[in-house]
């Protein structure tokens, strides 16, 4: 028995409005309270130095706060 196109799952390339992949606010992240990743730390450090705002980098930030600071620095630099 073959499946008809009616039985096939939606193709995300054809239907890009997949709400499961929506960008969530960092405050909604289930892992937001975990320590920031190495990639976040590196990027935040670089951005804070480029923006001449060294206090924006704190090594003990969680993932959500690091993401918010990265977004704020990118927005301020016009690279968003």
N, CA, C and O atoms as a GROMACS GRO file, in nm:
protein
  320
    1UNK      N    1   0.085  -0.118   0.000
    1UNK     CA    2   0.000   0.000   0.000
    1UNK      C    3   0.089   0.124   0.000
    1UNK      O    4   0.180   0.136   0.083
    2UNK      N    5   0.064   0.215  -0.090
    2UNK     CA    6   0.142   0.338  -0.096
    2UNK      C    7   0.062   0.452  -0.034
    2UNK      O    8  -0.061   0.454  -0.037
    3UNK      N    9   0.136   0.545   0.020
    3UNK     CA   10   0.071   0.662   0.080
    3UNK      C   11   0.035   0.762  -0.028
    3UNK      O   12   0.107   0.778  -0.126
    4UNK      N   13  -0.072   0.828  -0.007
    4UNK     CA   14  -0.108   0.936  -0.097
    4UNK      C   15  -0.049   1.064  -0.041
    4UNK      O   16  -0.002   1.067   0.073
    5UNK      N   17  -0.050   1.167  -0.121
    5UNK     CA   18   0.004   1.294  -0.075
    5UNK      C   19  -0.075   1.349   0.043
    5UNK      O   20  -0.025   1.434   0.117
    6UNK      N   21  -0.196   1.301   0.062
    6UNK     CA   22  -0.276   1.347   0.175
    6UNK      C   23  -0.222   1.293   0.306
    6UNK      O   24  -0.241   1.354   0.411
    7UNK      N   25  -0.154   1.177   0.302
    7UNK     CA   26  -0.101   1.114   0.421
    7UNK      C   27   0.040   1.164   0.455
    7UNK      O   28   0.088   1.142   0.566
    8UNK      N   29   0.105   1.230   0.362
    8UNK     CA   30   0.243   1.274   0.382
    8UNK      C   31   0.248   1.391   0.479
    8UNK      O   32   0.159   1.477   0.479
    9UNK      N   33   0.352   1.395   0.563
    9UNK     CA   34   0.366   1.510   0.653
    9UNK      C   35   0.396   1.636   0.574
    9UNK      O   36   0.445   1.629   0.461
   10UNK      N   37   0.368   1.748   0.632
   10UNK     CA   38   0.394   1.875   0.566
   10UNK      C   39   0.543   1.891   0.541
   10UNK      O   40   0.625   1.856   0.625
   11UNK      N   41   0.577   1.943   0.427
   11UNK     CA   42   0.716   1.967   0.391
   11UNK      C   43   0.755   2.106   0.442
   11UNK      O   44   0.698   2.205   0.397
   12UNK      N   45   0.852   2.116   0.535
   12UNK     CA   46   0.888   2.247   0.589
   12UNK      C   47   0.947   2.341   0.486
   12UNK      O   48   0.945   2.463   0.506
   13UNK      N   49   1.001   2.287   0.376
   13UNK     CA   50   1.053   2.373   0.271
   13UNK      C   51   0.940   2.438   0.193
   13UNK      O   52   0.954   2.549   0.141
   14UNK      N   53   0.828   2.368   0.184
   14UNK     CA   54   0.712   2.419   0.112
   14UNK      C   55   0.625   2.503   0.205
   14UNK      O   56   0.568   2.605   0.165
   15UNK      N   57   0.615   2.459   0.330
   15UNK     CA   58   0.532   2.527   0.429
   15UNK      C   59   0.621   2.579   0.542
   15UNK      O   60   0.631   2.515   0.647
   16UNK      N   61   0.687   2.694   0.522
   16UNK     CA   62   0.782   2.743   0.621
   16UNK      C   63   0.719   2.797   0.750
   16UNK      O   64   0.791   2.840   0.840
   17UNK      N   65   0.588   2.796   0.759
   17UNK     CA   66   0.520   2.849   0.877
   17UNK      C   67   0.507   2.740   0.983
   17UNK      O   68   0.398   2.719   1.037
   18UNK      N   69   0.616   2.672   1.014
   18UNK     CA   70   0.617   2.566   1.114
   18UNK      C   71   0.636   2.629   1.250
   18UNK      O   72   0.745   2.676   1.282
   19UNK      N   73   0.532   2.632   1.330
   19UNK     CA   74   0.538   2.699   1.460
   19UNK      C   75   0.630   2.628   1.559
   19UNK      O   76   0.668   2.688   1.660
   20UNK      N   77   0.667   2.503   1.533
   20UNK     CA   78   0.758   2.435   1.624
   20UNK      C   79   0.900   2.491   1.614
   20UNK      O   80   0.981   2.470   1.705
   21UNK      N   81   0.930   2.562   1.508
   21UNK     CA   82   1.062   2.620   1.489
   21UNK      C   83   1.063   2.770   1.513
   21UNK      O   84   1.158   2.839   1.475
   22UNK      N   85   0.960   2.820   1.576
   22UNK     CA   86   0.955   2.965   1.596
   22UNK      C   87   1.064   3.007   1.694
   22UNK      O   88   1.107   2.929   1.779
   23UNK      N   89   1.106   3.130   1.681
   23UNK     CA   90   1.208   3.182   1.771
   23UNK      C   91   1.141   3.221   1.901
   23UNK      O   92   1.049   3.304   1.903
   24UNK      N   93   1.186   3.161   2.010
   24UNK     CA   94   1.128   3.187   2.140
   24UNK      C   95   1.204   3.297   2.212
   24UNK      O   96   1.324   3.316   2.191
   25UNK      N   97   1.134   3.368   2.295
   25UNK     CA   98   1.196   3.466   2.384
   25UNK      C   99   1.287   3.389   2.479
   25UNK      O  100   1.246   3.285   2.531
   26UNK      N  101   1.408   3.438   2.505
   26UNK     CA  102   1.498   3.366   2.596
   26UNK      C  103   1.437   3.337   2.733
   26UNK      O  104   1.474   3.240   2.798
   27UNK      N  105   1.344   3.420   2.777
   27UNK     CA  106   1.279   3.396   2.906
   27UNK      C  107   1.191   3.271   2.904
   27UNK      O  108   1.155   3.219   3.009
   28UNK      N  109   1.156   3.223   2.784
   28UNK     CA  110   1.072   3.104   2.769
   28UNK      C  111   1.154   2.977   2.750
   28UNK      O  112   1.098   2.867   2.746
   29UNK      N  113   1.286   2.988   2.738
   29UNK     CA  114   1.371   2.872   2.715
   29UNK      C  115   1.369   2.781   2.837
   29UNK      O  116   1.380   2.828   2.950
   30UNK      N  117   1.356   2.652   2.815
   30UNK     CA  118   1.359   2.558   2.927
   30UNK      C  119   1.501   2.544   2.983
   30UNK      O  120   1.519   2.507   3.099
   31UNK      N  121   1.601   2.573   2.900
   31UNK     CA  122   1.740   2.564   2.946
   31UNK      C  123   1.802   2.701   2.967
   31UNK      O  124   1.924   2.713   2.980
   32UNK      N  125   1.721   2.804   2.972
   32UNK     CA  126   1.771   2.941   2.984
   32UNK      C  127   1.848   2.968   3.111
   32UNK      O  128   1.933   3.058   3.113
   33UNK      N  129   1.821   2.893   3.216
   33UNK     CA  130   1.890   2.915   3.343
   33UNK      C  131   2.024   2.843   3.353
   33UNK      O  132   2.096   2.861   3.451
   34UNK      N  133   2.057   2.763   3.252
   34UNK     CA  134   2.185   2.693   3.252
   34UNK      C  135   2.297   2.791   3.216
   34UNK      O  136   2.270   2.895   3.155
   35UNK      N  137   2.420   2.760   3.252
   35UNK     CA  138   2.532   2.849   3.216
   35UNK      C  139   2.540   2.869   3.065
   35UNK      O  140   2.507   2.778   2.988
   36UNK      N  141   2.584   2.988   3.024
   36UNK     CA  142   2.595   3.014   2.880
   36UNK      C  143   2.694   2.917   2.819
   36UNK      O  144   2.784   2.865   2.885
   37UNK      N  145   2.675   2.894   2.690
   37UNK     CA  146   2.763   2.803   2.617
   37UNK      C  147   2.896   2.871   2.589
   37UNK      O  148   2.910   2.992   2.602
   38UNK      N  149   2.993   2.791   2.551
   38UNK     CA  150   3.123   2.846   2.514
   38UNK      C  151   3.113   2.940   2.395
   38UNK      O  152   3.181   3.042   2.389
   39UNK      N  153   3.027   2.904   2.300
   39UNK     CA  154   3.008   2.989   2.182
   39UNK      C  155   2.948   3.124   2.221
   39UNK      O  156   2.989   3.228   2.171
   40UNK      N  157   2.849   3.121   2.311
   40UNK     CA  158   2.788   3.245   2.358
   40UNK      C  159   2.892   3.331   2.429
   40UNK      O  160   2.900   3.452   2.406
   41UNK      N  161   2.972   3.270   2.515
   41UNK     CA  162   3.073   3.344   2.591
   41UNK      C  163   3.173   3.410   2.497
   41UNK      O  164   3.207   3.527   2.514
   42UNK      N  165   3.219   3.335   2.399
   42UNK     CA  166   3.316   3.389   2.303
   42UNK      C  167   3.257   3.505   2.224
   42UNK      O  168   3.321   3.609   2.208
   43UNK      N  169   3.135   3.486   2.173
   43UNK     CA  170   3.071   3.590   2.091
   43UNK      C  171   3.039   3.713   2.175
   43UNK      O  172   3.060   3.826   2.130
   44UNK      N  173   2.989   3.692   2.295
   44UNK     CA  174   2.957   3.805   2.383
   44UNK      C  175   3.083   3.882   2.419
   44UNK      O  176   3.081   4.005   2.422
   45UNK      N  177   3.192   3.812   2.446
   45UNK     CA  178   3.319   3.878   2.479
   45UNK      C  179   3.365   3.962   2.361
   45UNK      O  180   3.404   4.077   2.379
   46UNK      N  181   3.360   3.906   2.241
   46UNK     CA  182   3.401   3.978   2.122
   46UNK      C  183   3.314   4.101   2.099
   46UNK      O  184   3.366   4.210   2.076
   47UNK      N  185   3.182   4.084   2.107
   47UNK     CA  186   3.091   4.197   2.087
   47UNK      C  187   3.111   4.306   2.191
   47UNK      O  188   3.110   4.425   2.158
   48UNK      N  189   3.130   4.267   2.316
   48UNK     CA  190   3.147   4.367   2.422
   48UNK      C  191   3.276   4.446   2.402
   48UNK      O  192   3.281   4.566   2.430
   49UNK      N  193   3.381   4.380   2.352
   49UNK     CA  194   3.506   4.451   2.324
   49UNK      C  195   3.490   4.544   2.205
   49UNK      O  196   3.537   4.658   2.208
   50UNK      N  197   3.423   4.497   2.100
   50UNK     CA  198   3.402   4.581   1.981
   50UNK      C  199   3.316   4.702   2.014
   50UNK      O  200   3.338   4.811   1.960
   51UNK      N  201   3.218   4.683   2.102
   51UNK     CA  202   3.127   4.793   2.138
   51UNK      C  203   3.186   4.883   2.246
   51UNK      O  204   3.126   4.983   2.285
   52UNK      N  205   3.306   4.846   2.295
   52UNK     CA  206   3.370   4.920   2.403
   52UNK      C  207   3.281   4.926   2.527
   52UNK      O  208   3.271   5.028   2.595
   53UNK      N  209   3.214   4.811   2.552
   53UNK     CA  210   3.128   4.796   2.670
   53UNK      C  211   3.169   4.668   2.743
   53UNK      O  212   3.093   4.571   2.744
   54UNK      N  213   3.288   4.667   2.803
   54UNK     CA  214   3.338   4.544   2.865
   54UNK      C  215   3.250   4.491   2.978
   54UNK      O  216   3.255   4.372   3.008
   55UNK      N  217   3.171   4.577   3.040
   55UNK     CA  218   3.085   4.532   3.149
   55UNK      C  219   2.967   4.449   3.098
   55UNK      O  220   2.897   4.386   3.178
   56UNK      N  221   2.944   4.448   2.967
   56UNK     CA  222   2.836   4.366   2.910
   56UNK      C  223   2.870   4.217   2.921
   56UNK      O  224   2.782   4.132   2.918
   57UNK      N  225   3.000   4.188   2.933
   57UNK     CA  226   3.043   4.048   2.947
   57UNK      C  227   3.063   4.016   3.094
   57UNK      O  228   3.138   4.083   3.165
   58UNK      N  229   2.995   3.912   3.139
   58UNK     CA  230   3.015   3.858   3.272
   58UNK      C  231   3.024   3.706   3.255
   58UNK      O  232   2.935   3.646   3.196
   59UNK      N  233   3.130   3.644   3.305
   59UNK     CA  234   3.151   3.501   3.279
   59UNK      C  235   3.049   3.408   3.342
   59UNK      O  236   3.041   3.291   3.304
   60UNK      N  237   2.970   3.456   3.437
   60UNK     CA  238   2.875   3.367   3.505
   60UNK      C  239   2.730   3.386   3.460
   60UNK      O  240   2.638   3.350   3.532
   61UNK      N  241   2.710   3.443   3.342
   61UNK     CA  242   2.573   3.463   3.290
   61UNK      C  243   2.510   3.329   3.252
   61UNK      O  244   2.580   3.233   3.220
   62UNK      N  245   2.377   3.326   3.257
   62UNK     CA  246   2.308   3.207   3.207
   62UNK      C  247   2.280   3.225   3.058
   62UNK      O  248   2.300   3.333   3.002
   63UNK      N  249   2.232   3.119   2.994
   63UNK     CA  250   2.209   3.121   2.849
   63UNK      C  251   2.113   3.232   2.807
   63UNK      O  252   2.137   3.302   2.709
   64UNK      N  253   2.005   3.248   2.881
   64UNK     CA  254   1.903   3.346   2.844
   64UNK      C  255   1.958   3.488   2.853
   64UNK      O  256   1.939   3.568   2.761
   65UNK      N  257   2.027   3.520   2.962
   65UNK     CA  258   2.080   3.656   2.978
   65UNK      C  259   2.190   3.683   2.875
   65UNK      O  260   2.198   3.793   2.822
   66UNK      N  261   2.274   3.584   2.848
   66UNK     CA  262   2.378   3.601   2.746
   66UNK      C  263   2.314   3.630   2.610
   66UNK      O  264   2.362   3.716   2.536
   67UNK      N  265   2.208   3.558   2.577
   67UNK     CA  266   2.140   3.580   2.450
   67UNK      C  267   2.082   3.721   2.441
   67UNK      O  268   2.092   3.786   2.337
   68UNK      N  269   2.023   3.768   2.550
   68UNK     CA  270   1.966   3.903   2.551
   68UNK      C  271   2.074   4.008   2.533
   68UNK      O  272   2.056   4.106   2.460
   69UNK      N  273   2.188   3.988   2.599
   69UNK     CA  274   2.298   4.086   2.586
   69UNK      C  275   2.357   4.083   2.446
   69UNK      O  276   2.391   4.188   2.391
   70UNK      N  277   2.370   3.965   2.389
   70UNK     CA  278   2.420   3.955   2.252
   70UNK      C  279   2.325   4.029   2.157
   70UNK      O  280   2.370   4.106   2.072
   71UNK      N  281   2.196   4.006   2.172
   71UNK     CA  282   2.098   4.075   2.086
   71UNK      C  283   2.107   4.226   2.103
   71UNK      O  284   2.102   4.300   2.004
   72UNK      N  285   2.120   4.272   2.227
   72UNK     CA  286   2.127   4.417   2.253
   72UNK      C  287   2.254   4.477   2.191
   72UNK      O  288   2.247   4.585   2.131
   73UNK      N  289   2.367   4.410   2.204
   73UNK     CA  290   2.490   4.461   2.146
   73UNK      C  291   2.486   4.459   1.993
   73UNK      O  292   2.535   4.551   1.929
   74UNK      N  293   2.426   4.354   1.936
   74UNK     CA  294   2.413   4.348   1.791
   74UNK      C  295   2.322   4.460   1.740
   74UNK      O  296   2.349   4.522   1.638
   75UNK      N  297   2.214   4.483   1.812
   75UNK     CA  298   2.120   4.589   1.773
   75UNK      C  299   2.188   4.726   1.781
   75UNK      O  300   2.174   4.808   1.691
   76UNK      N  301   2.263   4.748   1.890
   76UNK     CA  302   2.333   4.875   1.907
   76UNK      C  303   2.438   4.897   1.798
   76UNK      O  304   2.463   5.010   1.756
   77UNK      N  305   2.499   4.788   1.753
   77UNK     CA  306   2.602   4.796   1.649
   77UNK      C  307   2.542   4.798   1.510
   77UNK      O  308   2.613   4.824   1.412
   78UNK      N  309   2.412   4.772   1.499
   78UNK     CA  310   2.346   4.772   1.369
   78UNK      C  311   2.374   4.647   1.287
   78UNK      O  312   2.362   4.648   1.165
   79UNK      N  313   2.412   4.536   1.356
   79UNK     CA  314   2.442   4.412   1.284
   79UNK      C  315   2.331   4.310   1.300
   79UNK      O  316   2.350   4.193   1.267
   80UNK      N  317   2.218   4.351   1.348
   80UNK     CA  318   2.106   4.260   1.372
   80UNK      C  319   2.040   4.223   1.244
   80UNK      O  320   1.943   4.147   1.244
   0.00000   0.00000   0.00000
